[in-house]
Amino acid sequence: MKLQEKMDAYKKEMQSQASREALDIMHQATETLRKSGILDQVVKVGDKAPAFSLENTSGDVISMTGLLSRGPLVLSFYRGKW
């Protein structure tokens, strides 16, 4: 199963289990984000990522260049407050 198919299946299952109130809140939050103009700032398919280095959970510095030297690299961006 392709990633998009898995994501679609997850979304469908989540929507079937969530309450109407929860779904309304999520839809309202999504619409608020759209209206904020944030979509004009998102990374799009084909955009080049700037080189970066970050600490991992062990405190080791990991660089994008170092990871790319070992093979393809997938970056996942998310917005959240945890």
Secondary structure, DSSP 8 states (H G I E B T S, - for coil): --HHHHHHHHHHHHHHHS-HHHHHHHHHHHHHHHHTTGGGSS--TT------EEE-TTS-EEEHHHHHTTS-----------
